[in-house]
Amino acid sequence: MPKLFIIATPIGNLGDITLRAIETLKSVDFVLAEDTRVTKKLLSHLGISKPLIPFQEYSSPKILEKILKMLEEGKDLALVTDAGTPGISDPGQRLINYLTIGLLSGLSNPIAVVAIPGPSSLAAMISLSDIDLSEFTFLGFPPHKKGRETFFKKISGSELPVVLFESPHRILKTLSQLQKFCGERHVNIGRELTKMYEEVFRGTLSEAEKYFTGEKQRGEFVIILGNR
């Protein structure tokens, strides 16, 4: 049975790659990559050489058809993103949805979709948080422009802690809008997780806005906003 492996890759520290991920990347016929340049560097580090196929969430229907055809022909494929786990604010869900529809409509050959779990900035930050996350809401990246106000109003009404991702270009704007719509709250913020300059900030939103200025704006961020 041909397989599509959904493989988590390191979010920074290459030592976090799992043995199972390495074995799987060695065994597959092709690797679907969010950015082939990034994936090529990872595979080179691991001493693996595989044909790469670009795949993003906005890839054309022709790419989806090509992937399905390869699987039906008996090829094993791996899906990876630039870092972390596919499907968690990264490409993956659209492809799995497409394949699921195909499976339900009766493909000529059965296809298995298999998870190879591993690094995730979401899981990493949850493990470091001093906020009770026995229940929480994950909302990924805030919208860049359209829908931002609605997005933050939704957060303000949440009874549960909220987890967000944010880029260095919008971190200060997001912290400002969180305070505007949600008021002063306790927050945990992870920056550059697993990398050389990894740090976790714990404090209020206003303190965080002051802290993450200048050099501190660099890197990728995971924000955990305490509940009301």
Buried (B, 14 or more C-beta within 10 A) or exposed (E): EBBBBBBBBBBBEEEBBBEBBBEBBBEBBBBBBBBBEBBBEBBEEBEBEBEBBEBBBEBEEEBBEBBBEBBBEEBBBBBBBBBBBBBBBBBBEBBBEBBEEBEEEEBEEEBEBEEBEBBBBBBBBBEBBEBEBEEBBBBEEBEEEEEBEEBBEBBBEBEBBBBBBBBBEBBBEBBEBBBEBBEEBBBBBBBBBBBEEBEBBBEBBBBBBEBBEEEBBEBBBBBBBBBE
